[in-house]
Amino acid sequence: MGGFHRVCSIFDLDEGKVLTAEVAGEPVAIVCSQDSVFAIRDVCSHASVPLSEGEVEDCAIECWLHGSRFDLRTGEPLGPPATKWVPVYTVAVEGEDVIVAVEEPAEP
């Protein structure tokens, strides 16, 4: 089950909007921020709730439950209470398709 998987059309994404998908069995949040597309595991490392329900601003997503923010580029927690990184995945746009590979998340 390697390689890239199509998750949506580029036209499905708007600035600050989050789409969710299951890719190779993993919950993934697909986010458009600052004219770039990011893919991050859709689970907060602090509270195990969906990050996709939070707000997006300045290449970061905020967990709706306790306010932890994560860098969409790296998965790094930007403030407490989270201290553990969230995996981010390789994402690409091919034509109109947004594709994601989850088997090798980018390392911090």
ZAGUFI-891345 format. One record per residue (C-alpha): residue number from 0; x, y, z. Coordinates in pm, 1 decimal, m for minus. Example, Ala and Ser with C-alpha at 12.3 -4.5 7.8 and 13.67 -1.06 7.14 Angstrom:
2
+------+----------+----------+----------+
: resi :       c1 :       c2 :       c3 :
+------+----------+----------+----------+
:    0 :   1230.0 :   m450.0 :    780.0 :
:    1 :   1367.0 :   m106.0 :    714.0 :
+------+----------+----------+----------+
***
This chain:
108
+------+----------+----------+----------+
: resi :       c1 :       c2 :       c3 :
+------+----------+----------+----------+
:    0 :      0.0 :      0.0 :      0.0 :
:    1 :    285.3 :    235.5 :    m81.3 :
:    2 :    303.1 :    551.7 :   m283.9 :
:    3 :     73.6 :    845.8 :   m317.2 :
:    4 :   m305.0 :    845.3 :   m277.5 :
:    5 :   m544.9 :   1099.8 :   m424.4 :
:    6 :   m733.5 :   1277.9 :   m144.9 :
:    7 :   m920.8 :   1559.4 :   m320.4 :
:    8 :   m919.2 :   1813.9 :   m599.6 :
:    9 :   m721.1 :   2133.8 :   m554.1 :
:   10 :  m1051.3 :   2311.8 :   m617.6 :
:   11 :  m1194.1 :   2156.3 :   m297.9 :
:   12 :   m948.4 :   2358.6 :    m87.9 :
:   13 :   m981.6 :   2718.7 :     21.2 :
:   14 :   m742.8 :   2921.0 :    235.0 :
:   15 :   m780.4 :   2810.0 :    598.4 :
:   16 :  m1016.4 :   2525.8 :    510.4 :
:   17 :   m949.8 :   2172.8 :    638.6 :
:   18 :  m1058.9 :   1855.0 :    462.0 :
:   19 :  m1027.1 :   1511.6 :    615.5 :
:   20 :   m941.8 :   1181.4 :    454.1 :
:   21 :   m832.8 :    834.7 :    548.6 :
:   22 :   m512.3 :    755.8 :    362.8 :
:   23 :   m364.3 :    406.9 :    389.4 :
:   24 :   m556.8 :    364.3 :    716.3 :
:   25 :   m438.6 :    692.0 :    870.9 :
:   26 :   m660.9 :    991.2 :    953.4 :
:   27 :   m522.8 :   1289.2 :    762.9 :
:   28 :   m614.9 :   1657.7 :    764.8 :
:   29 :   m551.8 :   1834.1 :    432.9 :
:   30 :   m502.9 :   2207.4 :    483.3 :
:   31 :   m454.0 :   2507.5 :    257.2 :
:   32 :   m262.3 :   2785.4 :    432.4 :
:   33 :    m59.4 :   3071.6 :    286.0 :
:   34 :   m121.5 :   2937.7 :    m65.6 :
:   35 :     37.4 :   2600.2 :     16.9 :
:   36 :   m118.8 :   2259.5 :     78.2 :
:   37 :    m23.8 :   2054.7 :    384.7 :
:   38 :   m110.9 :   1709.1 :    515.7 :
:   39 :    m92.2 :   1636.7 :    890.0 :
:   40 :   m213.4 :   1344.5 :   1100.1 :
:   41 :   m563.4 :   1436.8 :   1211.8 :
:   42 :   m503.1 :   1354.6 :   1578.9 :
:   43 :   m376.5 :   1593.9 :   1846.4 :
:   44 :    m69.9 :   1449.8 :   2020.3 :
:   45 :   m193.7 :   1582.5 :   2354.0 :
:   46 :   m560.5 :   1487.9 :   2368.2 :
:   47 :   m619.4 :   1244.1 :   2077.2 :
:   48 :   m899.0 :   1454.0 :   1925.7 :
:   49 :   m930.6 :   1556.0 :   1557.7 :
:   50 :   m714.4 :   1855.2 :   1467.3 :
:   51 :   m940.0 :   1910.7 :   1166.4 :
:   52 :  m1201.9 :   2064.2 :   1395.6 :
:   53 :   m963.5 :   2345.4 :   1494.3 :
:   54 :   m875.0 :   2681.4 :   1342.4 :
:   55 :   m600.6 :   2737.4 :   1083.2 :
:   56 :   m383.6 :   3048.6 :   1076.8 :
:   57 :    m31.5 :   3130.0 :    955.2 :
:   58 :     69.1 :   2771.2 :    864.3 :
:   59 :    m53.1 :   2639.9 :   1200.2 :
:   60 :   m355.3 :   2441.2 :   1314.4 :
:   61 :   m498.8 :   2476.6 :   1662.5 :
:   62 :   m654.1 :   2192.4 :   1857.5 :
:   63 :  m1006.9 :   2292.8 :   1951.0 :
:   64 :   m997.7 :   2116.9 :   2288.4 :
:   65 :   m702.9 :   2268.7 :   2476.0 :
:   66 :   m558.4 :   2521.0 :   2229.7 :
:   67 :   m233.1 :   2349.1 :   2136.3 :
:   68 :   m105.6 :   2475.2 :   1801.5 :
:   69 :     98.9 :   2271.0 :   1552.8 :
:   70 :    314.2 :   2389.6 :   1263.7 :
:   71 :    161.9 :   2248.3 :    944.1 :
:   72 :    505.8 :   2229.8 :    779.5 :
:   73 :    676.3 :   2024.5 :   1051.1 :
:   74 :    414.7 :   1902.4 :   1301.0 :
:   75 :    603.1 :   2077.8 :   1581.0 :
:   76 :    389.7 :   2183.1 :   1880.1 :
:   77 :    398.7 :   2562.8 :   1903.4 :
:   78 :    270.5 :   2586.6 :   2258.7 :
:   79 :    142.0 :   2392.1 :   2555.6 :
:   80 :    m15.1 :   2173.7 :   2660.1 :
:   81 :    112.5 :   1959.5 :   2367.8 :
:   82 :    480.0 :   1862.9 :   2380.1 :
:   83 :    486.1 :   1583.5 :   2118.4 :
:   84 :    506.3 :   1639.3 :   1744.3 :
:   85 :    227.5 :   1531.3 :   1507.8 :
:   86 :    336.8 :   1350.3 :   1189.0 :
:   87 :    317.5 :   1547.6 :    867.7 :
:   88 :    301.6 :   1376.9 :    532.6 :
:   89 :    436.0 :   1439.7 :    186.8 :
:   90 :    174.5 :   1616.7 :    m22.8 :
:   91 :    183.5 :   1713.4 :   m389.8 :
:   92 :    m48.0 :   1860.6 :   m649.4 :
:   93 :    m57.8 :   1681.7 :   m984.7 :
:   94 :   m279.8 :   1866.8 :  m1225.3 :
:   95 :   m601.3 :   1916.6 :  m1026.3 :
:   96 :   m536.2 :   1626.1 :   m786.4 :
:   97 :   m399.6 :   1660.4 :   m433.1 :
:   98 :   m205.2 :   1345.4 :   m348.5 :
:   99 :    m58.7 :   1234.0 :    m15.6 :
:  100 :    190.1 :    966.2 :     91.9 :
:  101 :    156.4 :    855.7 :    455.7 :
:  102 :    400.4 :    566.4 :    481.8 :
:  103 :    698.9 :    791.6 :    547.7 :
:  104 :    601.3 :   1100.6 :    745.4 :
:  105 :    845.2 :   1387.9 :    732.3 :
:  106 :   1071.2 :   1388.2 :   1036.8 :
:  107 :   1121.2 :   1694.9 :   1257.3 :
+------+----------+----------+----------+
***
